[in-house]
Amino acid sequence: MPALEIDRLSKSYGAVHALRDLSFDVHAGEIFGFVGSNGAGKTTAMRIMLGVLAADAGEVRWDGSPLDLESRRTVGYMPEERGLYPKMKVADQLTFFAELHGMSKADASAAVERWTDRLGVGGRRGDAVEKLSLGNQQRVQLAAALVHDPLLLVLDEPFSGLDPVAVDVMSDVLRERAAAGVPVIFSSHQLDLVERLCDRVGIVRAGSMVATGTIDELRATGEAPWLLAWSERTDADAVRAALAAVDGVTTTAVPGRPDAVHVLVSRAGAEQAALRAALAVGDVTQFAPDLPSLADLFRDVVSEEAVAPAEGSAA
């Protein structure tokens, strides 16, 4: 059974449809990437999960039961807009947040020390948040989501504003929490990170989930072209001419790759005939399906959204 179930959530603001029957699930120990263009509905969905907003229809379930106030105390939430008190010292407010979740003063203090050290801001515990850099504020915000040892993590753009070292630290923390059995869901526009970190990804468009699956499952949709590349000593014109003579094969240029072409086939076995033709005139250094990246898939979804009739949007 999925640990977290989002079941047909809908939310409107007048004529603006923020969510339309949005459904997906996140399993224990899984990192789930929640991606979409600005206004697709990601933040609205997360706010409904946390009870900040009420859905017009649908339900959020945790271990098969509605996610109520009591179970939300076990959730670690990181909003996109920082929810920290700027003039309050880091340690004081993290301790305060931990105690709000029911931790004792001693346990809260120990957790604050552990997580600020783990996230690289241990030396700033006595500083007011407003004195920190934006990246360190982001680290403190993550500490606030983790300090009470949550059973579920919901993070809205957690990597925003972080330098590469901080990105690595935060990535390691998310992997560790997932390895401990915690379901992790996060939104991000940094699709390379999503592709690297996530077990599964959901792409949302105009408030509806349009694709979910592992990266490999999403990349395998559609017919990928073959990438054929050759060595420097090979005559590129000869390769292209040889490929043009193969029945069922067409080629297109690969941007930035004068040593390669995309091979598209229209009959079974044509790719092998193309490979044989290329080998007959030169050295082939690469021949494999050129599967789309998550960024390519995302661009396709955004392009579809751009031509669809607009009915308004929400974050």
matplotlib code that plots the C-alpha trace (Angstrom):
import matplotlib.pyplot as plt

x = [0.0, 1.4, 2.3, 0.9, -2.1, -3.3, -6.7, -8.5, -7.8, -9.6, -9.2, -10.6, -10.3, -13.4, -12.8, -9.2, -8.8, -5.7, -6.1, -8.2, -8.6, -4.9, -3.9, -0.6, 1.1, 4.4, 5.7, 7.7, 11.4, 10.7, 11.9, 9.2, 9.9, 7.0, 7.6, 5.7, 5.9, 5.1, 1.3, 0.9, -0.5, 2.4, 2.4, -1.4, -1.3, 1.4, -0.5, -3.6, -1.5, -0.4, -3.9, -3.0, -5.6, -8.8, -9.6, -12.9, -12.9, -10.7, -8.7, -5.2, -4.5, -1.6, -1.2, -4.8, -6.5, -7.3, -4.3, -5.7, -4.3, -2.7, -0.9, 0.2, 2.3, 4.5, 5.1, 8.2, 7.2, 9.5, 7.6, 9.0, 8.6, 10.8, 8.7, 11.4, 11.3, 14.1, 15.0, 14.9, 18.1, 18.5, 18.7, 15.9, 13.4, 14.4, 13.9, 10.6, 9.5, 10.6, 8.6, 5.5, 5.8, 5.8, 9.5, 10.9, 13.2, 16.2, 15.3, 14.7, 18.0, 19.8, 18.0, 18.8, 22.5, 22.5, 20.7, 22.4, 25.8, 24.7, 23.5, 26.6, 25.1, 26.2, 28.4, 25.4, 23.1, 23.4, 22.8, 19.5, 18.2, 18.3, 22.1, 22.5, 23.0, 20.1, 21.7, 22.2, 18.6, 17.6, 19.7, 18.0, 14.6, 15.4, 16.5, 13.1, 11.5, 13.7, 14.2, 11.2, 12.2, 9.2, 7.7, 7.0, 8.9, 7.1, 9.5, 8.7, 11.7, 14.3, 17.3, 16.5, 19.4, 21.8, 25.5, 26.8, 28.2, 24.9, 23.1, 25.2, 24.6, 20.8, 20.8, 22.6, 20.1, 17.1, 18.7, 19.4, 15.8, 14.5, 16.8, 15.3, 11.9, 10.6, 8.6, 10.0, 8.2, 9.8, 9.2, 12.0, 12.7, 16.3, 15.5, 19.0, 18.7, 15.2, 16.6, 19.5, 17.7, 14.2, 12.9, 9.8, 8.7, 5.2, 4.8, 1.8, 0.2, -2.6, -3.5, -3.6, -1.0, 0.0, 2.8, 4.2, 6.9, 10.5, 12.9, 13.5, 9.8, 9.2, 12.1, 10.9, 7.7, 7.5, 10.0, 13.5, 16.0, 19.3, 22.4, 25.2, 28.6, 31.9, 35.6, 37.6, 39.3, 36.0, 34.5, 31.3, 29.9, 30.5, 28.6, 25.7, 25.5, 25.7, 22.8, 20.7, 20.9, 19.4, 15.7, 13.5, 16.1, 16.2, 18.7, 18.7, 21.5, 22.5, 22.9, 26.6, 27.7, 29.3, 30.5, 27.0, 23.5, 20.1, 18.9, 15.1, 13.8, 10.4, 10.8, 11.9, 15.6, 16.4, 18.7, 20.9, 21.1, 22.1, 24.8, 26.2, 26.2, 28.1, 30.7, 31.3, 32.6, 34.2, 34.6, 31.4, 32.2, 28.6, 25.3, 22.5, 18.9, 19.1, 16.5, 15.1, 16.2, 13.7, 14.3, 13.3, 10.2, 9.4, 9.8, 7.3, 4.7, 5.2, 4.9, 1.6, 0.4, 1.4, -0.9, -3.8, -6.7, -5.9, -8.4, -6.2, -3.4, -2.2, 1.1]
y = [0.0, 3.5, 5.5, 8.7, 8.8, 11.9, 10.9, 13.1, 16.5, 19.5, 23.1, 26.2, 29.9, 31.3, 30.5, 29.5, 25.7, 25.1, 21.3, 18.9, 15.4, 15.2, 11.7, 10.1, 8.1, 8.0, 4.8, 4.3, 4.9, 6.5, 9.9, 11.3, 14.3, 16.6, 18.8, 21.2, 24.7, 27.7, 27.7, 24.0, 23.4, 21.9, 24.3, 24.2, 20.4, 20.5, 23.1, 20.8, 17.9, 20.0, 21.3, 24.9, 24.8, 22.8, 20.9, 21.3, 17.6, 14.6, 13.2, 12.9, 9.6, 8.5, 4.7, 4.3, 6.8, 10.5, 12.7, 14.5, 17.1, 14.4, 12.6, 16.0, 16.5, 13.7, 15.5, 17.6, 20.5, 23.0, 25.8, 27.5, 30.9, 30.7, 30.3, 31.4, 34.3, 36.6, 38.3, 35.1, 33.1, 29.9, 27.5, 29.2, 28.9, 25.4, 24.3, 26.1, 24.3, 20.9, 21.5, 22.4, 18.9, 17.5, 17.0, 17.7, 20.6, 18.3, 16.2, 19.3, 20.8, 17.6, 17.4, 21.1, 20.5, 17.3, 18.7, 22.1, 20.3, 17.9, 20.7, 22.8, 25.6, 24.5, 27.5, 29.8, 28.6, 31.8, 34.1, 35.7, 34.2, 37.6, 37.7, 34.5, 34.2, 33.0, 29.6, 29.2, 30.3, 27.5, 25.0, 26.2, 25.9, 22.2, 21.7, 23.0, 20.3, 17.6, 18.5, 16.5, 13.3, 13.3, 10.2, 12.0, 14.8, 17.3, 19.9, 22.7, 23.8, 22.7, 23.3, 26.9, 29.2, 26.6, 26.4, 23.0, 22.0, 22.6, 20.8, 17.7, 17.9, 18.2, 15.4, 13.1, 14.0, 13.2, 9.9, 9.1, 9.8, 7.7, 4.8, 5.0, 4.4, 8.0, 8.9, 12.0, 14.3, 17.4, 19.9, 21.4, 23.2, 21.7, 18.7, 17.3, 16.9, 15.4, 12.9, 12.0, 11.7, 10.5, 6.9, 8.1, 11.4, 13.0, 15.7, 18.0, 20.3, 22.7, 21.0, 17.4, 14.6, 13.9, 11.4, 9.3, 6.7, 6.0, 8.0, 5.0, 4.4, 8.1, 8.1, 5.0, 6.5, 7.1, 6.0, 7.2, 7.9, 6.1, 8.1, 7.1, 8.7, 8.2, 8.8, 11.8, 9.9, 8.8, 10.8, 12.3, 12.8, 9.2, 8.0, 10.3, 9.1, 5.5, 6.0, 7.8, 4.7, 2.5, 1.7, 2.7, 5.1, 8.9, 11.0, 14.3, 16.5, 16.3, 19.9, 20.5, 17.1, 17.3, 13.7, 12.2, 11.9, 10.8, 7.7, 7.3, 4.0, 3.2, -0.6, -3.4, -4.1, -0.9, 0.2, -2.8, -2.1, 1.5, 0.3, -2.1, 0.7, 3.1, 0.5, -0.2, 3.3, 4.2, 3.7, 3.8, 4.9, 5.0, 3.5, 3.4, 4.7, 8.4, 8.4, 11.8, 13.4, 14.5, 18.1, 17.0, 15.4, 18.4, 20.7, 18.5, 18.9, 22.6, 23.0, 21.1, 23.3, 26.5, 25.5, 24.3, 26.6, 28.6, 28.6, 30.3, 29.0, 28.7, 28.0]
z = [0.0, -0.8, 2.2, 0.8, -1.6, -3.4, -4.7, -7.3, -5.7, -7.3, -6.3, -8.0, -7.3, -9.1, -12.8, -12.2, -12.0, -9.9, -9.6, -11.7, -10.3, -9.4, -8.4, -7.5, -4.7, -2.9, -1.3, 1.9, 1.2, -2.2, -3.5, -5.7, -7.9, -8.5, -11.6, -13.8, -15.1, -13.0, -12.2, -12.8, -9.4, -7.4, -4.5, -4.2, -4.0, -1.3, 0.7, 0.6, 1.8, 4.8, 5.6, 4.7, 2.0, 1.7, -1.4, -3.2, -3.9, -3.4, -0.4, 0.9, 2.7, 4.9, 5.3, 4.0, 6.3, 5.7, 6.6, 9.6, 12.0, 14.3, 11.4, 9.9, 13.1, 11.7, 8.4, 7.7, 5.4, 3.6, 1.9, -1.2, 0.7, 3.8, 6.9, 9.3, 11.8, 10.5, 13.8, 15.9, 16.4, 14.5, 17.5, 19.3, 16.5, 15.5, 19.1, 19.1, 16.0, 17.4, 20.7, 18.6, 17.3, 20.8, 21.5, 25.0, 25.5, 25.8, 22.8, 20.7, 21.7, 20.7, 17.4, 16.6, 17.2, 15.1, 12.1, 12.0, 12.2, 9.5, 7.2, 7.7, 9.8, 13.2, 13.6, 13.0, 15.7, 17.7, 14.7, 13.7, 10.4, 8.7, 9.2, 7.1, 3.4, 1.3, 0.9, 4.7, 5.3, 3.0, 5.0, 8.2, 6.6, 5.8, 9.4, 10.5, 8.3, 9.7, 13.4, 14.7, 12.9, 10.5, 9.0, 5.7, 3.9, 1.6, 0.2, -2.2, -4.2, -1.5, -3.8, -4.7, -4.1, -3.0, -4.1, -5.5, -2.1, -0.4, -3.1, -2.5, 1.3, 0.8, -1.8, 0.7, 3.4, 1.2, 0.2, 3.9, 4.9, 2.1, 3.0, 6.5, 5.0, 4.9, 1.8, 0.2, -2.2, -3.6, -6.3, -8.3, -11.6, -11.5, -13.7, -13.6, -9.9, -10.2, -12.8, -10.6, -7.2, -7.8, -7.9, -9.7, -11.2, -11.8, -14.4, -13.7, -16.3, -15.7, -12.4, -13.7, -13.6, -17.2, -16.7, -13.8, -13.7, -13.2, -15.3, -17.6, -18.0, -18.9, -21.3, -23.0, -24.2, -28.0, -30.6, -29.9, -32.7, -32.9, -32.3, -34.8, -34.3, -36.1, -35.6, -36.8, -39.6, -41.1, -44.0, -42.7, -46.2, -47.0, -43.9, -44.7, -48.3, -47.2, -44.7, -47.3, -49.5, -46.9, -47.3, -44.3, -42.9, -42.6, -40.8, -39.0, -37.6, -34.0, -32.6, -31.7, -33.1, -36.5, -35.9, -35.5, -36.9, -35.6, -37.5, -37.7, -39.0, -40.5, -40.9, -38.7, -38.9, -40.7, -37.8, -38.3, -42.0, -41.2, -38.9, -41.5, -44.1, -41.8, -40.9, -44.6, -45.1, -41.7, -38.0, -35.9, -32.3, -31.0, -32.0, -29.5, -28.9, -28.0, -25.2, -24.2, -20.9, -18.3, -19.5, -23.0, -21.7, -19.6, -22.6, -24.6, -21.8, -21.5, -25.3, -25.2, -22.4, -24.3, -27.2, -25.0, -24.2, -21.1, -18.2, -15.6, -13.5, -9.9, -8.3]

ax = plt.figure().add_subplot(projection="3d")
ax.plot(x, y, z, "-o")
ax.set_aspect("equal")
plt.show()
